[in-house]
Amino acid sequence: MTLLVPMRAEAYAAYKAAGVAAYADEKVRAGMWAKEGALERSLAEIESLLPLGLGTPDHHLFEIVAAEGGPTVGYLWYAVEERSGHRGAYVYDVEVLEPFRRQGHAGRAFEALEAIVASMGLARIALHVSGFNTGAQDLYRQLGFKATGISMLKTLGERAG
């Protein structure tokens, strides 16, 4: 039974440090940012989104735990926002830690999130997934998410002459 529990203050610092590195890596891997300066850019973006850390209004950070009193197996961060004229939940991050992957925790975490979001009177959950992350795309489709747009990028090689 996977549960979402509010993130503990002592877990936040480690979560943020790992999240900054992971977000920078994702942006570089997706071809959106240069490797040089990516960590600094990532930190700036996360700090702008969470200026008060765990106390940032409308942002909700959870630890994903395997069971009541069980180990933390990952993290989930969402915010209540208006996007495209609709108020709903926007998932900024979901991460299942390596030793706990492929055990169904992410899917069950999203089921728990749906109950939380519905109890808040919200009818939508949105998120972004990188094009290279086909495993996450498959999971989200299985959970009923639909693509609402596709960003595309072509990197040009150095041109002769």
C-alpha positions, 0 to 999 in steps of 0.5 A: 500500500503506497502512501503520500505523506507530507515531506519532512523538513529533514528530507527537503534539503536532500530532495532539493539537492537531488532535484536540482541535479536531476532537473539540470540533467533532464534539460541537458539531455533533452537538448534544451540547455547547455551543460555549462551553467545547467546546475545554476539555472536549475537551482534558480528555477527551483528556488523561484518556484519554491521561494519558501521551500516546504512553506511555499503557498499552493505547493505540496511536497510529499514523500512516497512511502511503501506502507504506513511506517514504511520506508520512503521510496520516492517523492512527489511535488505538485502545485495548485495552478491555473493553466490554459484557463483551468484550475488544477494540480500540476505535477512538477516532479515525481521520483521513485528511488532506484531500489524501489522502481518497477514495483508499482509505487509511482502508479499507486502514488498517482492514485493517492494524488487523484484522491487528494486533488479531488478532495480539493475540488480540482478536476485536473492533473497535468504534468510534463514528461520529456520525450526521451522518457518513454517509460514514464510516458507509458505509465502516464498513458496507463493512468489515463493521461493524454498528450496535450501538445508535443514540443519538438527540437532539431539540433543542427550540426556545425555547417561547413563554409 
